[in-house]
Amino acid sequence: MSRIAKFVVIINDNVSWMEDKAVQFYTNLFREKDLGEKYAERASFSKRIVSNSE
């Protein structure tokens, strides 16, 4: 596997890990898994909008 492909795999793993942690955080905060997933998705979406506009 090329160095670039390995880098992309590492980045993808990190993003997945951070998304899982965000869901866990919001689920613990609101004490409901569905609500936690909703807010984690919203937070992730707003970050994508900011990064795409730069």
N, C-alpha and C positions, 0 to 999 in steps of 0.2 A: 504494500500500500504506500502511496506517495506521501510525502511530508504534508502536503496541502490537505489530502484526504484525511489523514490522521488528525490534523488540526480541526477540521470541520466536525469530525466525530466527537472530539473532546468538547468543542463548543456546544454541540447538540446535547451531549450528556449533561453539561453544566446547566443549560437552559431547562432541560427536563427536571433536573434536581431542584432548581430554583422555583419552577412552577409548582412542584409538589410541596415545597416548603411554604409557598404562599397560600396554597389551599389549606395546608395544615394550620397556618397562623390564623387565617380568617375563620376556619371552622372552630378553632379553640376560642376565638374572640366572640363569635356569635353563638357558639354551642349548637350549631346546625350545619351538617355537611353541605346541604344544597345551597344554603346562604353563603357559606364559605367559598364554595366553587364559583358562585356568581360574582362575589366581590374580587376574588383572585383573577377571574377572567377579565373583569372590568379594569383592574389595575394593570394587567398585562396589556390590554388593548390600548389604554391611554399612553403607555410608554412607547408602544409601537408607533402611534401617531406622532409623538414628539420626535422620535428618532428618524422617522421617514421625512419629516419636514425640514430637517437640518441639511 
